[in-house]
Amino acid sequence: MACNDPSPSTFFRVIIEVMRRDLFLEYFPVPKYLELPNVGIDVSDNCIRFIELIKNGGGFQLGKHGKKQLASGSKDYTRDETIDNSNLRHELLKTREENSFESVKASLPEDQAYFLRLRLPPIDASAIRGAVELQIEDHVPYAATEVVFDYEVVNVDDKTGHIDVTVAVTPKSIAEKYLAEFNLARLSVPIMMIESEAVARAVVPRTSHDNYIVVNIGKNKTVISVVSDGAVWISDTVKAGGNLLTSLIVKYLNVDPLTAGDVKYGDGFSDLKNNSVLEPLALGLSSIRDEIIRHQLYWKNNKEETLSGKGDIAQVLLCGEDANIPGIDCYLSSSLKVATVIANPWINVESFEKHIPELTRRESLQYATAIGLALNNLP
């Protein structure tokens, strides 16, 4: 999502323009002093997480990284239509000064976004954006002039010529307010992406054409997305996450939050017979599990409308801090009847096949959004 011009027709255009420049840059690379850093900044769960990826031969290596907790009492940025918080601005400014960042790629809140699937008649590629814009008002509660959007062509029917596209839409007011906070912190933001798009770019293998459900379990929310051919087709937010699981353990076991966290990450679902934490964990995960099942059924029953021949969900990929709960993948797999695995946020960072990143596996799962942002528009 390009932020230089907030109009719906050009807001995302930087992504497309960068792709067109790839071949040229292969032969005429940008001088090092002019290259923009590949830095992703994720603002969610009242926390800022940032990752820098540095080009290293044919791949990348981990550069500067870290997180900053926003002060207690700060607004939850997952659903905030009045972003005007000096604490966020202060922490962004500190992040810039401490790491010498000038330009970053940033995330937009998931539950302010809409993902659409549209089938267009046979038209020239140059007319697709206009055709999408004409249909947006039929699917979101905003006028076309009140949103910014990007689209991706995912299929062209060989027989009819119909064009199937996925469309990511977010209110222009939200994008502009987020962008304003970064600009006031003197951070240039040439590209913004919705959370689920960034996470998919990190955890779904770049060359895969399979269908996935990506489950990003944060502290206060869980984002569940269906990804096919690398594109997000459906995405929803469940107001349940790690904090809910911890609070249920506190209640059921009558322990303090610190002990509850230790038990959660220590025992988890590792022992299904003699495990006092199993009941509160299962209760807390029930809404997340039910939403995953709903996505499975929706995909199975509706994919033929625009994706003839596409198969069912191949895998459920778990990321986020509470993907670290022992046995959570096996527990969900038994309920969902589909392979459920802990995601690898580094799967598209080729150089890490021979280089172990400084972040631990547990930490990396928390940085999936930032990693996906940093990877955006990189070959």
N, C-alpha and C positions, 0 to 999 in steps of 0.2 A: 504494500500500500504506500504509494508515494505521497509525501506530505508537503511538498513545495506548493502545490496548487490543490486546494481542497474541493474543487468541483467534482461531481460524480464522474464526469467523462475522462478526467485526467489524474485522479487521485492515486490510482494504482499503476499508472503508466510507466513509472521508473522500472518496475520489475520487467515489463516487456522490453523496454529499451535496452536494459542491461543484457538480456538474453540475446538480443540482436547484435550486441557488440562483442559477444564472446569470441566469435571466429576472428574478428578484426584484432582483438586484444591478444589472441594467441600468437599472432605474428608481429604485432606492434604493441608490446606491453606498456602499461602506464608506468612512468617513472616512480620509483619507490616513494619519493617525497610527496607524490600526488595521490597515492592509493588511499582509499578510505579504509579504516580498520574494520575488521569483521567482528564487531562487538554486538552482542544481543543483550538487551536489558528487559527483564520480566518484572512487572509490578503486579503482584497478587498476594492474597493472604496477608496483607499488611507487611509485606516484605519486598525488598528489591534484591533481585539476583542478577548478576552479570557474568558474562563469559566472553573472552576474546579468543578467537582462533587465528593462529599465525600460519601463513602458507609455508610449507616445508617440503620442497620437492614436489612430488605428485599428490601430497596430502596436506594435513594441517597438524599443528601441535598446539597444546593448550597454552594460552598466554595468561594475561591477568584475569582473575576471577574472584568472586566473593559475594557476600550478601550483607544487607543492612536491614535490621528490623526497624520498622517504623514505630514511633513512640506509642505507648499504650494510650488508647482512646482515639487514635487516628481512625478515620473512616475506612470501612472495608471497600477497597477499590474495585471489588468484583461487580458492584452495582451502584455506581455513584454518578448521578447526573449533574452534580454541582461540584465538580472537582476544583477546589480552591483551597488547597491545603499547604500551608507554609512548611510543614514538616516533610512532606514528600519532596517539595522543591529543595529544601535544605539538604536532604539526603542525596538527591540527584546531583546537587552542586558539589557535595563532598566526594561523591563517586567520580565526578569529572575531574576534580582537582587532584585527588589522590592517585588517579590512574592516567592522567593526561589524555583523557578521551575528549574528542571533539565531535565525532559523528558516531551515532549508534543506531541500531535497528530495535524498535520497541514493540511491545505487545499491546493489544487492545483487549478489554474485558470480554469474556466469552458470552456472558448472559445478556449482553447488549447487542449481540450479533444474530444474524439470520443466515441460514444456508438454504439456497433454493436449487431445485433441479428443473431446468426448462428445456423444452424441445422446440427448436426453431425451424422454420421452413428452409428450403435450400436458398441460401443467400451468399453473397460475397463476404469474405472475411472482414472487409472494411466496414460492413454494415452490422456486424454482430453486436457491437457495444450499443448501438442505437436501438436495435431490436430488443435487447435485454432491458434497457432503460424503460422502454415502453411498457414492459410487463411487471416491473418491480412493484408498482402500486397495488397490483392485484394480490400480492403475497405478503406484504409487510404493512404495518399500520403507520406508514409515513408517506409523504409525497416524494416523488423521485428527486426533487430539488433539496430534500432534507436528509439525504443519505449519500454515502460514498460506497462504491462497490467495485469488485473485481470479478472476473469470470474466467473459467478455464474450459476449453473445448475438450470433451472426454470421449466423444464418439461421433462419427459421421456415417450414417446409414448408406451402405453401398448401393442399395436398390432405390430408395426414395430420395436420398440426398439430405434427409433431415439431419439437423445438427443438435446434439445433446450437449448442454453446458451445465456446469455447476457455478453458482453465483454466491459470493460472500458479500453480505451487506451489513453496514453498521451506521447508526445515526451520525450525521455530520457533526452535530453538536458535541457528541462524546469524543470523536476523533480530534476535533479542534481543541477541546479542553485539555485532553491528554497532551497533545502537541504543544499547547501553550506552557504547560508545566515544564516540559523538557526545554523549550526555548528560553524560558525564564531562568533555567539552570545553565544556560549557555551551552546546551547540547543540541547539535544539529541532528534531525531525524529524517533522513531521506526515504526511509521505508518503515511502515508499520504493518503488523500482521495480527489477525485474530489468534488468540491462544492456541486453539485446536489445530490451526494450520501450521503454526510453528512446531508444536509437539509432533505432529505427523511427519514433518520434514526431518525431525531428529530420529524417531524410533521406527518408522516404516522403511524397510530396505528400498533404496532408491530405484533399483531395477525391478522390483516386485510388481506384478500385476494382480496379486491376490486381494481379497477383501478382508479388512481387519476392523475390529472394534478396539479403539484406543481409550483406555481408562486412566485418567490423570487424577490421582487422589491427593488433594491438597488438605490444608488444615481446616478450612471452613466450607469447602465445596469439592465436588467431584465432577469433572468434565468428561462426558462420554460421547465419542464420535465414531461414525462409520467412515472408513477410508477405503476407497477403491481406486486402483491405478494411481495412488499417491494423492488423490484429491479428496477433500472432506465433503461428504454428501449429506450427512445428518450430524447435528451436534446439539447436545442439551446439557444443562447444568443441574446437578442434584445438590440441594443444600445440606449435604452430609459429608463429613470428612474426618480427618484424624482427630480433631478436637472433640467431635461427638463420640468417637470410639473411646477416647480417654475418659470423658465424663461418665460414660456408662460403666466403665471399669471402676471408677471412683465410687459410683453409687452402689454397684453390686457387691464389691469387695470391701467397701468402707475403708478405703485407703486414700492417701494424699495424691495429688496429680503427678508428682514426680515418681512415686512408687508405681502408679498406674501406667505411666509411660514405660518404665523399666519392664514391667510385666508384659505389656503389649508387645514390645520389641524383643523380649526375651522368650516368652512362651508362645504367644500367638496361637496358631492352629497346629502347632507341632505335635501335640498329643490330644487326640480327639476323645479319649476315654477319661483320663485323669487330669482334667484341665479346668481350673476354676474360672479362667478368663474366657472360655469358649462361648458361654451363653451371652455375655454382653457384647462380645465381638460379632457374633452371628446376628444379634439384634441390630447392632449399628450398621452392619453391612447389608441388611435386608433391602433397604431402599435402593442402594447402589446396585445390588444384584438384580432386583426387579426392573430397574431401568435398563440394565444391559440386556435382559431378556426381551424387553419391549423393543429395543433397537434391533435385536436379532429377528424378531417376528416382523417388524416393519420392513426390514430389508428383504426378507424372504418373500413377503407378500406384495411388495411394490417395485422391486428392482426391474421386473420385466417391462414396466412402463417405458423405461428409457435405456435399459441395459440388457437387451435380449442376449441370452447365452451366458450371462454372468453367473458364477456359482454362489454358494452360500458363504457365510463367514468362515474363513480359514483359521483365524487365531484371534484371541483376545490378548492385547498387550497392556500390561500394567506399568504405570510409572507414577511419580510423585512420592512424597516422603513415606506414606503409609503402604506403599508397595513393598516396603522393607519388613512388614510383619511376617514372621516365619510361617510358611505354609499357606499364605493367602491365595497363592496361585492354584494350588491343588484343591483348596476348599471351593473356590469359585468354579474351577473346571468341573468338579463333580456336580455342581448345580446347573451349570450352563450347558453341559454336554458338548463342549467344544474346547479345544486345546487352549489353555490359559497360561501365559508365561510372563516372567518379569522382563520388561523391555530392556534393550541395550541402547542408551541414548547416544553412544559413540559409533553406532553401526555404519553411519555414512561418513565417518571421519577416517579416511583410509590409512593415514600414517600411524594410527593407534594399533594397527595389527602388529607393529614391531615396537611400539612405544606405549608404556603404561602411563596414563594420565595421573596427575597429582591428586585429583579428586578420587575419593574412595567410591566404590560401587554404590553405597548408600547415599552419598552426597550427590552423585551424578544423577540419580533418579529424581532429585529435587530440581535439577537444572535443565530438564528436558526442554522446557519452553525457551530458555535463554540459548541453549545449544542450537535449536532449530532456527531461531532468529539469526544467530551468527552464521549459520550455514546458508541462509537465504540468498539466492542468486549467485552462489558459488558453484563452479562446475563439479 
